[in-house]
């Protein structure tokens, strides 16, 4: 992933120079861009007695297991490969036979076709990355980079190039991408937790003024809201993309939690109809669960009396079209008396609906029905 080496070169005027080479990969938004770096002339800093560029280059290739120098690779008589070549292809030097069967180990047909054009002189430069199967029974190949160039001497075609095993480098790049993605995810999760705590704090401040003489009621409300937010946090951490959540799973878990918290009202039958394949981003699911939490709590506590039979709370959500989602919450209780929705609970519900740019239609007839419609972005809301 990073190269810090000293190399020796011969300039056009025949002068030998030693350069310090510093190269590293460049990324933009986690996408590999290219190689960046610099070369520094350090010839004056070294003893001239050790400046032997040929020996340095040959020794470098001799000891390399991942990099090979290829001389005349297409000529079965005069070819010359450094030891790294045999290590990369997985064949001992003394057992290697120069033939074109090696093409069978290359995974990409286009690469093979271009190599054949290189051999015939139709293509003079070759720079490709490809997969190479050392053994056909091996499922996992290595990744190689092959750089070749044709040149002519006295009208004779010659070829020189390099073969590099970059498998480890690619794995390191992918590992870096994973680490960077995890860092972003952790940062985003912490940001959401902070936002959720601010939401809860706002609720507490509102209810402190409304229920100053009933602190146990404030605690009860906070407990149900906190449980709803904890469901979101748990599902987010279990999600593969950390962005989108399964709506049905989230609402079902919330319903189970609320049932436990409101165990004294266990005579109510909850009916939930939500497509199990419906997914939405967590930024949309968060206010939705809080809306459902408020509606459910209010309905359980105030919608029914002792004479109500077959108590039911019905929830339904569906995509109307590519631009709108509809959520219906209905109970068969005595009917909401505060139709102007001026209570604190109603104010919180309207505030959360506004947060998702939704509209509310309230119907009081043999119970209370809340019909909420809100816009969606088809890119992020849909079925998986």
KARAWO-V296205 format. One record per pair of residues at least 4 apart in sequence whose C-alpha atoms are under 8 Angstrom apart, sorted by the first residue. I is the first residue (numbers start at 1). J is the second residue. D is the distance in whole Angstrom. If there is no record, write none. Layout:
I J D
I J D
This chain:
1 24 6
1 25 6
1 169 6
1 172 7
1 173 8
2 22 8
2 23 6
2 24 5
2 25 7
3 21 7
3 22 6
3 23 5
3 24 6
4 20 7
4 21 6
4 22 5
4 23 7
5 20 6
5 21 5
5 22 7
6 18 7
6 19 6
6 20 5
6 21 6
7 18 6
7 19 5
7 20 6
7 21 7
7 53 8
7 56 8
8 16 7
8 17 6
8 18 4
8 19 6
8 51 7
8 52 8
8 53 5
8 56 8
9 16 6
9 17 5
9 18 6
9 19 8
9 53 7
10 14 6
10 15 6
10 16 5
10 17 6
10 53 8
11 15 5
11 16 6
11 17 7
16 51 8
16 53 8
17 41 7
17 42 8
17 43 5
18 41 6
18 42 6
18 43 5
18 51 8
19 39 6
19 40 5
19 41 5
19 42 6
19 43 7
20 39 5
20 40 5
20 41 6
20 42 6
21 37 8
21 38 6
21 39 5
21 40 7
22 37 5
22 38 5
22 39 6
23 35 7
23 36 6
23 37 4
23 38 7
24 35 6
24 36 6
24 37 6
25 32 7
25 33 7
25 34 6
25 35 5
25 36 6
26 32 6
26 33 5
26 34 5
26 35 6
26 36 6
27 31 5
27 32 5
27 33 5
27 34 7
28 32 7
28 33 6
30 177 6
30 180 8
42 46 7
46 50 8
47 51 7
52 56 6
53 57 6
54 58 6
55 59 6
56 60 6
57 61 6
58 62 6
59 63 6
60 64 6
61 67 7
61 68 6
61 69 7
61 82 6
61 83 8
61 84 7
62 82 6
62 83 6
62 84 7
63 83 8
63 84 8
64 68 7
64 83 8
64 84 6
65 83 7
65 84 4
65 85 8
65 87 6
65 88 7
66 84 6
66 85 8
66 87 7
66 88 6
66 164 6
66 165 5
66 166 8
67 84 5
67 85 7
67 162 7
67 163 6
67 164 5
67 165 6
68 81 7
68 82 5
68 83 7
68 84 5
68 85 5
68 162 6
68 163 5
68 164 6
69 81 6
69 82 6
69 84 8
69 85 8
69 160 8
69 161 6
69 162 5
69 163 7
70 79 8
70 80 6
70 81 5
70 82 7
70 85 8
70 160 6
70 161 5
70 162 6
70 163 7
71 79 6
71 80 5
71 81 6
71 159 6
71 160 5
71 161 7
72 78 6
72 79 5
72 80 7
72 158 6
72 159 5
72 160 6
73 79 5
73 80 7
73 81 8
73 159 7
73 160 7
74 79 7
74 119 6
74 159 8
75 79 5
76 98 6
76 99 7
81 85 6
82 86 8
83 87 7
83 93 7
84 88 6
85 89 6
85 163 7
86 90 6
86 91 5
86 92 6
86 93 6
86 96 8
87 91 7
87 92 7
88 164 8
88 165 6
89 132 8
89 134 6
90 134 6
91 95 7
91 96 6
92 96 6
100 104 8
101 105 8
102 106 7
103 112 6
105 132 6
105 133 5
105 134 7
105 135 8
105 136 7
106 111 8
106 112 7
106 130 7
106 131 6
106 132 5
106 133 6
107 130 7
107 131 5
107 132 6
107 133 7
108 112 7
108 130 7
108 131 7
109 113 6
110 114 6
111 115 6
111 128 7
111 130 7
112 116 6
113 117 6
114 118 6
114 123 8
114 126 8
115 119 6
115 126 8
116 120 6
117 121 6
117 122 5
117 123 6
118 122 6
118 123 5
118 124 6
118 125 7
118 126 7
118 150 8
119 123 8
121 150 8
121 157 8
124 149 6
124 150 5
124 151 8
125 147 8
125 148 6
125 149 5
125 150 6
126 146 7
126 147 5
126 148 5
126 149 6
127 145 7
127 146 6
127 147 4
127 148 7
128 145 6
128 146 6
128 147 7
129 143 7
129 144 6
129 145 4
129 146 6
130 143 6
130 144 5
130 145 6
131 141 6
131 142 6
131 143 5
131 144 6
132 141 5
132 142 5
132 143 6
132 144 7
133 138 7
133 139 8
133 140 7
133 141 5
133 142 7
134 138 7
134 141 7
134 142 8
142 165 7
142 166 8
142 167 6
143 165 6
143 166 6
143 167 5
144 163 7
144 164 6
144 165 5
144 166 6
144 167 7
145 163 6
145 164 5
145 165 7
145 166 7
146 161 7
146 162 6
146 163 5
146 164 6
147 161 5
147 162 5
147 163 7
148 159 7
148 160 6
148 161 4
148 162 7
149 159 6
149 160 6
149 161 6
150 157 7
150 158 6
150 159 4
150 160 7
151 157 6
151 158 5
151 159 6
152 156 5
152 157 5
152 158 6
153 157 7
153 158 7
166 170 6
167 171 6
168 172 6
169 173 6
170 174 6
171 175 6
172 176 6
173 177 6
174 178 6
175 179 6
176 180 6
177 181 6
178 182 6
179 183 6
180 184 6
181 185 6
182 186 6
183 187 6
184 188 6
185 189 6
185 242 7
186 190 6
187 191 6
188 192 6
189 193 6
189 233 8
190 194 6
191 195 6
192 196 6
193 197 6
193 233 8
194 198 6
195 199 6
196 200 6
196 229 7
197 201 6
198 202 6
199 203 6
200 204 6
200 222 7
200 225 8
200 226 8
201 205 6
202 206 6
203 207 6
203 222 8
204 208 6
204 218 7
204 222 8
205 209 7
206 210 7
206 344 8
207 211 6
207 212 7
207 218 6
207 344 8
208 212 5
208 215 8
208 218 7
210 344 7
211 215 7
211 217 7
211 218 7
214 218 7
215 219 6
216 220 6
217 221 6
218 222 6
219 223 6
220 224 7
221 225 6
222 226 6
223 227 6
224 228 6
224 257 8
224 258 7
224 261 7
224 293 7
225 229 6
225 290 7
225 293 7
226 230 6
227 231 6
227 254 8
227 257 7
228 232 7
228 254 6
228 257 8
228 289 6
228 290 7
228 293 7
229 233 6
229 286 7
229 289 8
229 290 8
230 234 6
231 235 6
231 250 7
231 253 7
231 254 7
232 236 6
232 250 7
232 282 7
232 286 7
233 237 6
234 238 6
235 239 6
235 245 7
235 250 8
236 242 5
236 243 7
236 244 8
236 245 7
236 282 8
237 242 6
238 242 8
239 243 8
239 244 7
239 245 7
243 281 6
243 282 6
244 279 6
244 280 5
244 281 4
244 282 6
244 380 8
245 250 7
245 279 5
245 280 6
245 281 6
245 282 6
245 285 8
246 250 6
246 276 7
246 277 7
246 278 6
246 279 5
246 280 7
247 251 6
247 274 8
247 276 7
247 278 6
247 279 6
247 280 7
247 285 7
248 252 6
248 274 6
248 275 7
248 276 5
248 277 8
248 278 7
249 253 6
249 276 7
250 254 6
250 289 8
251 255 6
251 289 7
252 256 6
252 272 8
253 257 6
254 258 6
254 289 8
254 293 8
255 259 6
256 260 6
257 261 6
258 262 6
258 293 8
259 263 6
259 265 8
259 266 7
262 266 7
265 300 7
267 311 7
268 300 8
268 310 7
268 311 5
268 312 6
268 313 7
269 310 7
269 311 6
269 312 5
269 313 6
270 312 6
270 313 5
270 314 6
270 315 8
271 312 7
271 313 6
271 314 5
271 315 6
272 314 6
272 315 5
272 316 6
273 315 6
273 316 5
273 317 7
274 278 8
274 315 8
274 316 6
274 317 5
274 318 7
275 317 8
275 318 7
277 383 5
277 384 6
278 381 8
278 382 6
278 383 5
278 384 7
279 381 6
279 382 6
279 383 6
279 384 7
280 284 7
280 285 6
280 380 6
280 381 5
280 382 7
281 285 6
281 380 6
281 381 7
282 286 6
283 287 8
284 288 7
284 356 7
285 289 6
286 290 6
287 291 6
287 352 6
287 353 8
287 355 7
287 356 7
288 292 6
288 352 8
289 293 6
290 294 6
290 352 8
291 295 6
291 349 6
291 352 6
291 353 7
292 296 6
293 297 6
294 298 6
294 345 7
294 348 8
294 349 7
295 299 6
295 329 8
295 349 8
296 300 6
296 313 8
297 301 6
298 302 6
298 303 7
298 345 8
299 303 5
299 304 8
299 313 8
299 331 7
300 304 7
303 331 7
303 332 8
303 333 5
303 334 6
303 335 6
303 336 7
303 367 8
304 308 6
304 311 7
304 332 8
304 333 5
304 334 6
305 333 8
305 334 7
308 333 7
308 334 8
311 331 8
311 332 6
311 333 7
312 331 6
312 332 6
312 333 8
313 329 7
313 330 6
313 331 4
313 332 7
314 328 8
314 329 6
314 330 5
314 331 6
315 327 7
315 328 6
315 329 5
315 330 7
316 327 6
316 328 5
316 329 7
317 325 7
317 326 6
317 327 4
317 328 6
318 325 6
318 326 6
318 327 7
319 324 6
319 325 4
319 326 6
320 324 6
320 325 5
320 326 6
321 325 7
322 376 8
322 377 8
322 378 6
323 375 6
323 376 5
323 377 7
323 378 7
324 373 7
324 374 6
324 375 5
324 376 6
325 373 6
325 374 6
325 375 6
325 376 7
326 371 7
326 372 6
326 373 5
326 374 7
327 371 6
327 372 5
327 373 6
328 369 7
328 370 6
328 371 5
328 372 6
329 369 6
329 370 5
329 371 7
330 367 7
330 368 6
330 369 4
330 370 6
331 367 5
331 368 6
331 369 7
332 366 6
332 367 4
332 368 7
333 366 7
333 367 4
333 368 7
334 366 7
334 367 6
334 368 8
335 364 6
335 365 7
335 366 7
335 367 4
335 368 5
336 364 7
336 367 7
336 368 6
338 342 7
338 343 7
339 362 8
341 346 5
341 347 7
342 346 6
342 347 6
343 347 6
344 348 6
345 349 6
346 350 6
347 351 6
348 352 6
349 353 6
350 354 6
350 360 8
351 355 6
352 356 7
353 357 6
353 358 5
353 359 7
353 360 8
353 372 8
354 358 6
354 359 8
356 374 6
356 375 8
357 374 6
357 375 7
358 372 6
358 373 5
358 374 4
358 375 7
359 372 6
359 373 5
359 374 6
360 370 7
360 371 6
360 372 5
360 373 7
361 370 6
361 371 5
361 372 6
362 368 7
362 369 6
362 370 5
362 371 6
363 368 6
363 369 5
363 370 7
364 368 5
364 369 6
365 369 8
376 380 8
376 381 7
377 381 6
378 382 6
